[in-house]
Amino acid sequence: MSGTAFRFGAERSYPLAHAGPDPRFTESLVTSVAAVLVGYGYPRVAALEDWAALESALASFLYNPKEQ
């Protein structure tokens, strides 16, 4: 990525262990991420299906999948 420095060999911080509901994962968090995307020139998230997809993608990045 242009203009971004990566630390090679750094230990990963994500995904987090999934131990149940996380009070930090709120509608407000998803709305804030959507606003950041708009600030970078991406289209506004308007359709309900797009909100669900954004929430799912964010959860996938943040948390390990539940044990099956």
Beta strands, then each sheet from edge to edge (+ up, - down):
end
